[in-house]
Amino acid sequence: MIASRLTHALTLIGLMTFLATAQAPVVQAQVSLPALGDSVSDDVDLLTERKFGDRYMRELRRDPDFLDDPLLQAYIESLWNPLLEAARARGDITPDLDRSFAWEIFLGRDKAINAFAMPGGYVGVYLGLIGMTSSRDELASVLAHELSHISQRHIARGMANGQRQGSAALAAILLGLIAASRSNSNSSADAMAAIVTGGQAAMIQGQINFTREMEREADRIGFELLAQAGFMPSGMTGMFEKMEAASRLNDNNQFPYLRSHPLTIERISEARLRTRDNRPAPPAYAEPVRHALMQARAKVLMDRSETALRRLQSQGEPGSPQVGEARLATLYAAALASMQLREHARAAQFIKEAEAVANASLKAQPFARLALVHLKAQSLIERARASQEALSPELDALMPTLEADHSRPGLLMRAEIALARHRAGQAQSSQALRVATEQLQTWVTDHKQDATAWQTLAQCAEPLGLKLRAMRAAAEAAHAQGDVLGAFDRLRVAQERSRDPDYRDDVEASIIAARLRELEAPRRRLLAEMRGERPE
């Protein structure tokens, strides 16, 4: 247990050491940053920064709160991708930077209101942030700010500065942790936490001079990205106003974004002035109901305690004065909360009421109908699974809409329906499963890091007798989650099974052999790192 806590603490220290300057409180005078054109890679080059990011992502992807909800992920990417394109068009992301970094945004299942940039082009967003924003523009303003931290190499600057100033503090932390780990006291974990906090403060104190300029630079460039990508600049002002209000209250540790991105009067004033001078028309594709529904979804998934789910469920009961998209979002949350509580009859009733609201007042917003179709399909599948009854014929009426949905959520939902029908023994289910398998295979060819798609492909291929393909897909899912050793072992087992006539598939066997050769070098490097050796 002690060794486990120490390993966890050391991992935390590594992250703090390299990220502290990008997120430290501002209490000191400003210091000039290197000009944007200067090379900050003399100390930390692009590949080194990417390696740090990849290492942390391997740990995060194994965390149970790392979330891949297809609908929420598609929504957050619909905001992230226009910002990325705007940054490329402006030249903020150079060709070298573009090739070297991941530019990946991911979700964390937590009600804390936070987002953070990581080394190597990764940005994390907690569901709590989605749950508190009032519009897509407010949410996009946070993403634009974090993207600017990455494009301006703020993390590399902080890493380089931290390497120069933090060695002594880091050594003190390590010595303290070793001493604490040897203690048999029940309070050793608390002692380690205190050591980490004290050592982190010492490192931050030597680095905070960089932070104020970094934050203001990220504000300015983020604002310009926001406008160029087609979002309303007032979104940034709206976020600042929410943060300003929260800073005057005790937020019960639910607003860590405030502590890592401290407000100043200058930052708030500058945001308001920029908003006044830039007022582009909202883009045609902006559906307010989409944010409202995804905000509702985030609220359900970020806190799955019965108390929270009951509260959301009760808000959907009749008698609410809400109308239009606000009422639709409340009913959507109530239905999803009921599904989480396994009260499928109540979920069905809330969905029926939501459909009536959508048909009455939101006919011009197609996302509302699509989101309800996805919710209803999931509800019907879970209800049949829980009651061990046949799938409802209502599912057939939803298929035309789902088949016209060529997005990732549509692809995964069709596969889930095909699997449900196969398990229920429905006629012609094998054909639907085969179609889903081929569609997933096409998808993962272009999206090799989509672990959920690989896992779903493995589930679809197995009942079709495509055993070797299923084994390779499971291995690729492990690799996409950062488990290089697990992926290699699975591929090696698949290669051994390929000699069995029941597993015979020459094409898959050839691919597996090639993938084993590709993973051999990363596997050796990882094993060397685990032994504390210098990789070859």
Contacts in CASP RR format, 6 or more apart in sequence:
PFRMAT RR
TARGET T0000
AUTHOR 0000-0000-0000
METHOD contacts of the structure
MODEL  1
MIASRLTHALTLIGLMTFLATAQAPVVQAQVSLPALGDSVSDDVDLLTER
KFGDRYMRELRRDPDFLDDPLLQAYIESLWNPLLEAARARGDITPDLDRS
FAWEIFLGRDKAINAFAMPGGYVGVYLGLIGMTSSRDELASVLAHELSHI
SQRHIARGMANGQRQGSAALAAILLGLIAASRSNSNSSADAMAAIVTGGQ
AAMIQGQINFTREMEREADRIGFELLAQAGFMPSGMTGMFEKMEAASRLN
DNNQFPYLRSHPLTIERISEARLRTRDNRPAPPAYAEPVRHALMQARAKV
LMDRSETALRRLQSQGEPGSPQVGEARLATLYAAALASMQLREHARAAQF
IKEAEAVANASLKAQPFARLALVHLKAQSLIERARASQEALSPELDALMP
TLEADHSRPGLLMRAEIALARHRAGQAQSSQALRVATEQLQTWVTDHKQD
ATAWQTLAQCAEPLGLKLRAMRAAAEAAHAQGDVLGAFDRLRVAQERSRD
PDYRDDVEASIIAARLRELEAPRRRLLAEMRGERPE
2 181 0 8 1.000
2 182 0 8 1.000
2 188 0 8 1.000
3 181 0 8 1.000
5 181 0 8 1.000
5 188 0 8 1.000
5 189 0 8 1.000
5 192 0 8 1.000
6 177 0 8 1.000
6 178 0 8 1.000
6 181 0 8 1.000
6 192 0 8 1.000
9 177 0 8 1.000
9 192 0 8 1.000
9 196 0 8 1.000
10 174 0 8 1.000
10 177 0 8 1.000
11 59 0 8 1.000
12 196 0 8 1.000
13 170 0 8 1.000
13 173 0 8 1.000
13 174 0 8 1.000
13 177 0 8 1.000
13 196 0 8 1.000
15 56 0 8 1.000
16 196 0 8 1.000
16 200 0 8 1.000
16 203 0 8 1.000
17 162 0 8 1.000
17 166 0 8 1.000
17 170 0 8 1.000
17 203 0 8 1.000
18 52 0 8 1.000
18 119 0 8 1.000
18 155 0 8 1.000
18 158 0 8 1.000
18 159 0 8 1.000
18 162 0 8 1.000
19 116 0 8 1.000
19 118 0 8 1.000
19 119 0 8 1.000
19 155 0 8 1.000
20 158 0 8 1.000
20 162 0 8 1.000
20 200 0 8 1.000
20 203 0 8 1.000
20 204 0 8 1.000
20 207 0 8 1.000
21 154 0 8 1.000
21 155 0 8 1.000
21 157 0 8 1.000
21 158 0 8 1.000
21 159 0 8 1.000
21 161 0 8 1.000
21 162 0 8 1.000
21 204 0 8 1.000
21 207 0 8 1.000
21 208 0 8 1.000
21 210 0 8 1.000
21 211 0 8 1.000
21 214 0 8 1.000
22 117 0 8 1.000
22 149 0 8 1.000
22 154 0 8 1.000
22 155 0 8 1.000
22 158 0 8 1.000
22 211 0 8 1.000
22 214 0 8 1.000
23 116 0 8 1.000
23 211 0 8 1.000
23 260 0 8 1.000
23 261 0 8 1.000
24 204 0 8 1.000
24 207 0 8 1.000
24 208 0 8 1.000
24 211 0 8 1.000
24 260 0 8 1.000
25 204 0 8 1.000
25 208 0 8 1.000
25 211 0 8 1.000
25 259 0 8 1.000
25 262 0 8 1.000
26 208 0 8 1.000
26 211 0 8 1.000
26 212 0 8 1.000
26 215 0 8 1.000
26 262 0 8 1.000
26 264 0 8 1.000
27 208 0 8 1.000
28 208 0 8 1.000
28 209 0 8 1.000
28 212 0 8 1.000
29 209 0 8 1.000
30 209 0 8 1.000
30 212 0 8 1.000
30 213 0 8 1.000
31 209 0 8 1.000
31 210 0 8 1.000
31 213 0 8 1.000
32 213 0 8 1.000
33 157 0 8 1.000
33 210 0 8 1.000
33 213 0 8 1.000
33 214 0 8 1.000
33 217 0 8 1.000
34 40 0 8 1.000
34 157 0 8 1.000
36 152 0 8 1.000
40 153 0 8 1.000
40 156 0 8 1.000
40 157 0 8 1.000
40 160 0 8 1.000
41 153 0 8 1.000
41 156 0 8 1.000
42 160 0 8 1.000
43 156 0 8 1.000
43 159 0 8 1.000
43 160 0 8 1.000
43 163 0 8 1.000
44 156 0 8 1.000
44 159 0 8 1.000
44 160 0 8 1.000
44 163 0 8 1.000
46 96 0 8 1.000
46 97 0 8 1.000
46 100 0 8 1.000
46 101 0 8 1.000
46 120 0 8 1.000
47 100 0 8 1.000
49 101 0 8 1.000
49 119 0 8 1.000
49 120 0 8 1.000
49 155 0 8 1.000
49 156 0 8 1.000
49 159 0 8 1.000
50 100 0 8 1.000
50 101 0 8 1.000
50 102 0 8 1.000
50 119 0 8 1.000
50 120 0 8 1.000
50 121 0 8 1.000
52 119 0 8 1.000
52 120 0 8 1.000
52 159 0 8 1.000
53 102 0 8 1.000
53 118 0 8 1.000
53 119 0 8 1.000
53 120 0 8 1.000
53 121 0 8 1.000
53 122 0 8 1.000
54 102 0 8 1.000
54 120 0 8 1.000
56 118 0 8 1.000
56 119 0 8 1.000
56 122 0 8 1.000
57 102 0 8 1.000
57 104 0 8 1.000
57 118 0 8 1.000
57 122 0 8 1.000
57 482 0 8 1.000
58 481 0 8 1.000
58 482 0 8 1.000
58 483 0 8 1.000
60 66 0 8 1.000
60 106 0 8 1.000
61 451 0 8 1.000
61 481 0 8 1.000
61 482 0 8 1.000
62 481 0 8 1.000
62 482 0 8 1.000
62 483 0 8 1.000
64 109 0 8 1.000
65 108 0 8 1.000
65 109 0 8 1.000
65 110 0 8 1.000
66 106 0 8 1.000
66 107 0 8 1.000
66 108 0 8 1.000
66 109 0 8 1.000
67 106 0 8 1.000
67 107 0 8 1.000
67 108 0 8 1.000
67 109 0 8 1.000
67 127 0 8 1.000
67 301 0 8 1.000
68 106 0 8 1.000
68 107 0 8 1.000
68 451 0 8 1.000
68 452 0 8 1.000
69 107 0 8 1.000
69 297 0 8 1.000
69 301 0 8 1.000
70 408 0 8 1.000
70 409 0 8 1.000
70 410 0 8 1.000
70 412 0 8 1.000
70 413 0 8 1.000
70 452 0 8 1.000
71 294 0 8 1.000
71 297 0 8 1.000
71 371 0 8 1.000
71 374 0 8 1.000
71 409 0 8 1.000
72 107 0 8 1.000
72 127 0 8 1.000
72 130 0 8 1.000
72 294 0 8 1.000
72 297 0 8 1.000
72 298 0 8 1.000
72 301 0 8 1.000
73 106 0 8 1.000
73 107 0 8 1.000
73 408 0 8 1.000
74 407 0 8 1.000
74 408 0 8 1.000
74 409 0 8 1.000
75 290 0 8 1.000
75 291 0 8 1.000
75 294 0 8 1.000
76 105 0 8 1.000
76 107 0 8 1.000
76 125 0 8 1.000
76 130 0 8 1.000
76 139 0 8 1.000
76 143 0 8 1.000
77 105 0 8 1.000
79 136 0 8 1.000
79 139 0 8 1.000
79 140 0 8 1.000
79 143 0 8 1.000
79 231 0 8 1.000
80 105 0 8 1.000
80 123 0 8 1.000
80 143 0 8 1.000
80 147 0 8 1.000
82 229 0 8 1.000
82 230 0 8 1.000
82 231 0 8 1.000
83 140 0 8 1.000
83 143 0 8 1.000
83 144 0 8 1.000
83 147 0 8 1.000
83 225 0 8 1.000
83 226 0 8 1.000
83 229 0 8 1.000
84 93 0 8 1.000
84 103 0 8 1.000
84 147 0 8 1.000
85 229 0 8 1.000
86 225 0 8 1.000
86 228 0 8 1.000
86 229 0 8 1.000
87 93 0 8 1.000
87 147 0 8 1.000
87 148 0 8 1.000
87 151 0 8 1.000
87 225 0 8 1.000
88 98 0 8 1.000
89 228 0 8 1.000
90 224 0 8 1.000
90 225 0 8 1.000
90 228 0 8 1.000
92 148 0 8 1.000
92 151 0 8 1.000
92 152 0 8 1.000
92 221 0 8 1.000
92 225 0 8 1.000
93 151 0 8 1.000
97 151 0 8 1.000
100 120 0 8 1.000
101 120 0 8 1.000
101 121 0 8 1.000
101 150 0 8 1.000
102 120 0 8 1.000
102 121 0 8 1.000
102 122 0 8 1.000
103 121 0 8 1.000
104 121 0 8 1.000
104 122 0 8 1.000
104 123 0 8 1.000
104 449 0 8 1.000
105 122 0 8 1.000
105 123 0 8 1.000
105 124 0 8 1.000
105 125 0 8 1.000
105 143 0 8 1.000
106 122 0 8 1.000
106 123 0 8 1.000
106 124 0 8 1.000
106 125 0 8 1.000
107 124 0 8 1.000
107 125 0 8 1.000
107 126 0 8 1.000
107 127 0 8 1.000
108 124 0 8 1.000
108 125 0 8 1.000
108 126 0 8 1.000
108 127 0 8 1.000
109 127 0 8 1.000
109 301 0 8 1.000
109 302 0 8 1.000
110 126 0 8 1.000
110 127 0 8 1.000
110 128 0 8 1.000
110 302 0 8 1.000
111 126 0 8 1.000
111 127 0 8 1.000
111 128 0 8 1.000
111 254 0 8 1.000
111 302 0 8 1.000
111 303 0 8 1.000
112 126 0 8 1.000
112 128 0 8 1.000
112 253 0 8 1.000
112 254 0 8 1.000
112 255 0 8 1.000
112 256 0 8 1.000
113 126 0 8 1.000
113 128 0 8 1.000
113 129 0 8 1.000
113 132 0 8 1.000
113 246 0 8 1.000
113 251 0 8 1.000
113 254 0 8 1.000
113 255 0 8 1.000
113 256 0 8 1.000
113 257 0 8 1.000
113 258 0 8 1.000
114 126 0 8 1.000
114 128 0 8 1.000
114 129 0 8 1.000
114 255 0 8 1.000
114 256 0 8 1.000
114 257 0 8 1.000
114 260 0 8 1.000
115 123 0 8 1.000
115 124 0 8 1.000
115 125 0 8 1.000
115 126 0 8 1.000
115 129 0 8 1.000
115 142 0 8 1.000
115 143 0 8 1.000
115 146 0 8 1.000
115 257 0 8 1.000
116 123 0 8 1.000
116 124 0 8 1.000
116 146 0 8 1.000
116 260 0 8 1.000
117 123 0 8 1.000
117 124 0 8 1.000
117 146 0 8 1.000
117 147 0 8 1.000
117 149 0 8 1.000
117 150 0 8 1.000
117 154 0 8 1.000
117 155 0 8 1.000
118 124 0 8 1.000
118 155 0 8 1.000
119 155 0 8 1.000
119 156 0 8 1.000
119 159 0 8 1.000
120 150 0 8 1.000
120 155 0 8 1.000
121 150 0 8 1.000
123 143 0 8 1.000
123 146 0 8 1.000
123 147 0 8 1.000
123 150 0 8 1.000
124 146 0 8 1.000
125 142 0 8 1.000
125 143 0 8 1.000
126 302 0 8 1.000
127 298 0 8 1.000
127 299 0 8 1.000
127 301 0 8 1.000
127 302 0 8 1.000
128 298 0 8 1.000
128 299 0 8 1.000
128 302 0 8 1.000
129 139 0 8 1.000
129 142 0 8 1.000
129 257 0 8 1.000
130 139 0 8 1.000
130 294 0 8 1.000
130 295 0 8 1.000
130 298 0 8 1.000
131 295 0 8 1.000
131 298 0 8 1.000
131 299 0 8 1.000
131 302 0 8 1.000
132 242 0 8 1.000
133 139 0 8 1.000
133 142 0 8 1.000
133 239 0 8 1.000
133 242 0 8 1.000
133 291 0 8 1.000
133 295 0 8 1.000
134 238 0 8 1.000
135 232 0 8 1.000
135 235 0 8 1.000
135 288 0 8 1.000
135 291 0 8 1.000
136 231 0 8 1.000
136 286 0 8 1.000
136 288 0 8 1.000
136 290 0 8 1.000
136 291 0 8 1.000
137 226 0 8 1.000
137 231 0 8 1.000
137 232 0 8 1.000
137 233 0 8 1.000
137 234 0 8 1.000
137 235 0 8 1.000
138 235 0 8 1.000
138 236 0 8 1.000
138 238 0 8 1.000
138 239 0 8 1.000
138 242 0 8 1.000
139 291 0 8 1.000
140 226 0 8 1.000
140 229 0 8 1.000
140 231 0 8 1.000
140 235 0 8 1.000
141 222 0 8 1.000
141 223 0 8 1.000
141 226 0 8 1.000
141 231 0 8 1.000
141 235 0 8 1.000
141 236 0 8 1.000
141 238 0 8 1.000
141 239 0 8 1.000
142 239 0 8 1.000
142 257 0 8 1.000
144 221 0 8 1.000
144 222 0 8 1.000
144 223 0 8 1.000
144 225 0 8 1.000
144 226 0 8 1.000
144 229 0 8 1.000
144 231 0 8 1.000
144 236 0 8 1.000
145 218 0 8 1.000
145 219 0 8 1.000
145 222 0 8 1.000
145 236 0 8 1.000
145 261 0 8 1.000
146 218 0 8 1.000
147 222 0 8 1.000
147 225 0 8 1.000
148 217 0 8 1.000
148 218 0 8 1.000
148 221 0 8 1.000
148 222 0 8 1.000
148 225 0 8 1.000
149 155 0 8 1.000
149 214 0 8 1.000
149 218 0 8 1.000
151 221 0 8 1.000
152 214 0 8 1.000
152 217 0 8 1.000
152 218 0 8 1.000
152 221 0 8 1.000
154 214 0 8 1.000
154 217 0 8 1.000
154 218 0 8 1.000
157 210 0 8 1.000
157 214 0 8 1.000
158 207 0 8 1.000
158 210 0 8 1.000
161 207 0 8 1.000
161 210 0 8 1.000
162 203 0 8 1.000
162 206 0 8 1.000
162 207 0 8 1.000
165 203 0 8 1.000
165 206 0 8 1.000
165 207 0 8 1.000
166 202 0 8 1.000
166 203 0 8 1.000
166 206 0 8 1.000
166 207 0 8 1.000
169 199 0 8 1.000
169 202 0 8 1.000
169 203 0 8 1.000
170 199 0 8 1.000
170 203 0 8 1.000
172 199 0 8 1.000
172 202 0 8 1.000
173 195 0 8 1.000
173 196 0 8 1.000
173 198 0 8 1.000
173 199 0 8 1.000
173 200 0 8 1.000
176 195 0 8 1.000
177 192 0 8 1.000
177 195 0 8 1.000
177 196 0 8 1.000
180 188 0 8 1.000
180 191 0 8 1.000
180 192 0 8 1.000
180 195 0 8 1.000
181 188 0 8 1.000
181 192 0 8 1.000
183 191 0 8 1.000
185 191 0 8 1.000
212 264 0 8 1.000
215 261 0 8 1.000
215 262 0 8 1.000
215 267 0 8 1.000
216 266 0 8 1.000
216 267 0 8 1.000
216 270 0 8 1.000
219 236 0 8 1.000
219 267 0 8 1.000
219 270 0 8 1.000
219 271 0 8 1.000
220 270 0 8 1.000
220 274 0 8 1.000
222 236 0 8 1.000
223 233 0 8 1.000
223 236 0 8 1.000
223 271 0 8 1.000
223 274 0 8 1.000
223 278 0 8 1.000
226 232 0 8 1.000
226 233 0 8 1.000
226 235 0 8 1.000
226 236 0 8 1.000
227 233 0 8 1.000
227 278 0 8 1.000
227 280 0 8 1.000
230 280 0 8 1.000
230 282 0 8 1.000
230 283 0 8 1.000
231 283 0 8 1.000
232 279 0 8 1.000
232 280 0 8 1.000
232 282 0 8 1.000
233 274 0 8 1.000
233 275 0 8 1.000
233 278 0 8 1.000
233 279 0 8 1.000
233 280 0 8 1.000
234 275 0 8 1.000
234 279 0 8 1.000
235 275 0 8 1.000
236 271 0 8 1.000
236 274 0 8 1.000
236 275 0 8 1.000
237 271 0 8 1.000
237 272 0 8 1.000
237 275 0 8 1.000
240 263 0 8 1.000
240 267 0 8 1.000
240 268 0 8 1.000
240 271 0 8 1.000
240 272 0 8 1.000
241 268 0 8 1.000
243 255 0 8 1.000
243 257 0 8 1.000
243 258 0 8 1.000
243 261 0 8 1.000
243 263 0 8 1.000
244 263 0 8 1.000
244 268 0 8 1.000
246 255 0 8 1.000
246 258 0 8 1.000
247 258 0 8 1.000
247 263 0 8 1.000
251 258 0 8 1.000
287 365 0 8 1.000
287 366 0 8 1.000
287 367 0 8 1.000
287 368 0 8 1.000
288 325 0 8 1.000
288 365 0 8 1.000
289 325 0 8 1.000
289 328 0 8 1.000
289 329 0 8 1.000
289 362 0 8 1.000
289 365 0 8 1.000
289 367 0 8 1.000
289 368 0 8 1.000
290 365 0 8 1.000
290 367 0 8 1.000
290 371 0 8 1.000
292 325 0 8 1.000
292 326 0 8 1.000
292 328 0 8 1.000
292 329 0 8 1.000
293 328 0 8 1.000
293 329 0 8 1.000
293 332 0 8 1.000
293 367 0 8 1.000
293 368 0 8 1.000
293 371 0 8 1.000
295 329 0 8 1.000
296 329 0 8 1.000
296 330 0 8 1.000
296 332 0 8 1.000
296 333 0 8 1.000
296 336 0 8 1.000
297 332 0 8 1.000
297 333 0 8 1.000
297 336 0 8 1.000
299 312 0 8 1.000
299 333 0 8 1.000
300 309 0 8 1.000
300 312 0 8 1.000
300 333 0 8 1.000
300 336 0 8 1.000
300 337 0 8 1.000
300 340 0 8 1.000
301 336 0 8 1.000
303 309 0 8 1.000
304 340 0 8 1.000
306 341 0 8 1.000
309 337 0 8 1.000
309 340 0 8 1.000
309 341 0 8 1.000
310 337 0 8 1.000
310 341 0 8 1.000
312 333 0 8 1.000
312 334 0 8 1.000
312 336 0 8 1.000
312 337 0 8 1.000
313 334 0 8 1.000
313 337 0 8 1.000
313 338 0 8 1.000
313 341 0 8 1.000
313 343 0 8 1.000
313 346 0 8 1.000
314 334 0 8 1.000
315 330 0 8 1.000
315 333 0 8 1.000
315 334 0 8 1.000
316 330 0 8 1.000
316 331 0 8 1.000
316 333 0 8 1.000
316 334 0 8 1.000
316 350 0 8 1.000
317 334 0 8 1.000
320 327 0 8 1.000
320 330 0 8 1.000
322 330 0 8 1.000
323 361 0 8 1.000
324 357 0 8 1.000
324 361 0 8 1.000
324 362 0 8 1.000
325 362 0 8 1.000
325 365 0 8 1.000
325 368 0 8 1.000
327 357 0 8 1.000
328 354 0 8 1.000
328 357 0 8 1.000
328 358 0 8 1.000
328 362 0 8 1.000
328 368 0 8 1.000
331 350 0 8 1.000
331 351 0 8 1.000
331 353 0 8 1.000
331 354 0 8 1.000
331 357 0 8 1.000
332 350 0 8 1.000
332 354 0 8 1.000
332 371 0 8 1.000
332 372 0 8 1.000
332 375 0 8 1.000
334 350 0 8 1.000
335 347 0 8 1.000
335 350 0 8 1.000
335 351 0 8 1.000
335 354 0 8 1.000
335 375 0 8 1.000
335 379 0 8 1.000
336 347 0 8 1.000
336 375 0 8 1.000
338 344 0 8 1.000
338 346 0 8 1.000
338 347 0 8 1.000
338 350 0 8 1.000
339 347 0 8 1.000
339 378 0 8 1.000
339 379 0 8 1.000
339 382 0 8 1.000
342 382 0 8 1.000
342 386 0 8 1.000
344 379 0 8 1.000
344 382 0 8 1.000
344 383 0 8 1.000
344 386 0 8 1.000
344 387 0 8 1.000
347 379 0 8 1.000
347 383 0 8 1.000
348 379 0 8 1.000
348 383 0 8 1.000
351 372 0 8 1.000
351 375 0 8 1.000
351 376 0 8 1.000
351 379 0 8 1.000
354 372 0 8 1.000
354 375 0 8 1.000
355 372 0 8 1.000
355 376 0 8 1.000
358 368 0 8 1.000
358 369 0 8 1.000
358 372 0 8 1.000
362 368 0 8 1.000
369 401 0 8 1.000
370 401 0 8 1.000
370 405 0 8 1.000
373 398 0 8 1.000
373 401 0 8 1.000
373 402 0 8 1.000
374 402 0 8 1.000
374 409 0 8 1.000
374 410 0 8 1.000
374 413 0 8 1.000
376 394 0 8 1.000
376 398 0 8 1.000
377 395 0 8 1.000
377 398 0 8 1.000
377 402 0 8 1.000
377 413 0 8 1.000
377 416 0 8 1.000
377 417 0 8 1.000
378 413 0 8 1.000
378 416 0 8 1.000
380 391 0 8 1.000
380 392 0 8 1.000
380 394 0 8 1.000
380 395 0 8 1.000
381 391 0 8 1.000
381 395 0 8 1.000
381 416 0 8 1.000
381 417 0 8 1.000
381 420 0 8 1.000
383 389 0 8 1.000
383 392 0 8 1.000
384 390 0 8 1.000
384 391 0 8 1.000
384 392 0 8 1.000
384 420 0 8 1.000
384 424 0 8 1.000
385 420 0 8 1.000
390 424 0 8 1.000
391 420 0 8 1.000
391 421 0 8 1.000
391 424 0 8 1.000
391 426 0 8 1.000
395 417 0 8 1.000
399 417 0 8 1.000
402 410 0 8 1.000
402 413 0 8 1.000
402 414 0 8 1.000
402 417 0 8 1.000
403 414 0 8 1.000
405 413 0 8 1.000
408 443 0 8 1.000
408 450 0 8 1.000
408 453 0 8 1.000
411 439 0 8 1.000
411 440 0 8 1.000
411 443 0 8 1.000
411 453 0 8 1.000
412 452 0 8 1.000
412 453 0 8 1.000
412 456 0 8 1.000
414 436 0 8 1.000
414 439 0 8 1.000
415 436 0 8 1.000
415 437 0 8 1.000
415 439 0 8 1.000
415 440 0 8 1.000
415 456 0 8 1.000
415 459 0 8 1.000
415 460 0 8 1.000
416 456 0 8 1.000
417 432 0 8 1.000
418 429 0 8 1.000
418 432 0 8 1.000
418 433 0 8 1.000
418 435 0 8 1.000
418 436 0 8 1.000
418 460 0 8 1.000
419 433 0 8 1.000
419 436 0 8 1.000
419 459 0 8 1.000
419 460 0 8 1.000
419 463 0 8 1.000
421 429 0 8 1.000
421 432 0 8 1.000
421 433 0 8 1.000
422 429 0 8 1.000
422 430 0 8 1.000
422 432 0 8 1.000
422 433 0 8 1.000
422 463 0 8 1.000
430 463 0 8 1.000
430 464 0 8 1.000
433 460 0 8 1.000
433 463 0 8 1.000
433 464 0 8 1.000
434 464 0 8 1.000
436 460 0 8 1.000
437 457 0 8 1.000
437 460 0 8 1.000
437 461 0 8 1.000
437 464 0 8 1.000
437 466 0 8 1.000
440 453 0 8 1.000
440 456 0 8 1.000
440 457 0 8 1.000
440 460 0 8 1.000
441 457 0 8 1.000
441 469 0 8 1.000
443 450 0 8 1.000
443 453 0 8 1.000
444 450 0 8 1.000
444 453 0 8 1.000
444 454 0 8 1.000
444 457 0 8 1.000
444 473 0 8 1.000
444 476 0 8 1.000
447 453 0 8 1.000
448 476 0 8 1.000
448 480 0 8 1.000
449 480 0 8 1.000
450 480 0 8 1.000
451 477 0 8 1.000
451 478 0 8 1.000
451 480 0 8 1.000
451 481 0 8 1.000
452 477 0 8 1.000
454 473 0 8 1.000
454 474 0 8 1.000
454 476 0 8 1.000
454 477 0 8 1.000
454 480 0 8 1.000
455 473 0 8 1.000
455 474 0 8 1.000
455 477 0 8 1.000
457 469 0 8 1.000
457 470 0 8 1.000
457 473 0 8 1.000
458 470 0 8 1.000
458 471 0 8 1.000
458 473 0 8 1.000
458 474 0 8 1.000
458 477 0 8 1.000
459 470 0 8 1.000
461 467 0 8 1.000
461 469 0 8 1.000
461 470 0 8 1.000
461 473 0 8 1.000
462 470 0 8 1.000
466 505 0 8 1.000
466 508 0 8 1.000
467 497 0 8 1.000
467 502 0 8 1.000
467 503 0 8 1.000
467 505 0 8 1.000
468 494 0 8 1.000
468 497 0 8 1.000
468 498 0 8 1.000
468 503 0 8 1.000
468 504 0 8 1.000
468 505 0 8 1.000
468 508 0 8 1.000
468 509 0 8 1.000
468 512 0 8 1.000
469 505 0 8 1.000
469 508 0 8 1.000
471 490 0 8 1.000
471 491 0 8 1.000
471 493 0 8 1.000
471 494 0 8 1.000
471 497 0 8 1.000
472 491 0 8 1.000
472 494 0 8 1.000
472 508 0 8 1.000
472 511 0 8 1.000
472 512 0 8 1.000
472 515 0 8 1.000
474 490 0 8 1.000
475 486 0 8 1.000
475 487 0 8 1.000
475 488 0 8 1.000
475 490 0 8 1.000
475 491 0 8 1.000
475 494 0 8 1.000
475 515 0 8 1.000
476 487 0 8 1.000
476 515 0 8 1.000
478 486 0 8 1.000
478 487 0 8 1.000
478 490 0 8 1.000
479 486 0 8 1.000
479 487 0 8 1.000
479 519 0 8 1.000
484 519 0 8 1.000
484 522 0 8 1.000
484 523 0 8 1.000
484 526 0 8 1.000
485 523 0 8 1.000
485 526 0 8 1.000
485 527 0 8 1.000
487 519 0 8 1.000
488 516 0 8 1.000
488 519 0 8 1.000
488 520 0 8 1.000
488 523 0 8 1.000
491 512 0 8 1.000
491 515 0 8 1.000
491 516 0 8 1.000
491 519 0 8 1.000
492 516 0 8 1.000
494 503 0 8 1.000
494 508 0 8 1.000
494 512 0 8 1.000
495 509 0 8 1.000
495 512 0 8 1.000
495 513 0 8 1.000
495 516 0 8 1.000
497 503 0 8 1.000
498 504 0 8 1.000
498 505 0 8 1.000
498 508 0 8 1.000
498 509 0 8 1.000
498 512 0 8 1.000
524 535 0 8 1.000
524 536 0 8 1.000
525 535 0 8 1.000
525 536 0 8 1.000
528 534 0 8 1.000
528 535 0 8 1.000
528 536 0 8 1.000
529 535 0 8 1.000
END
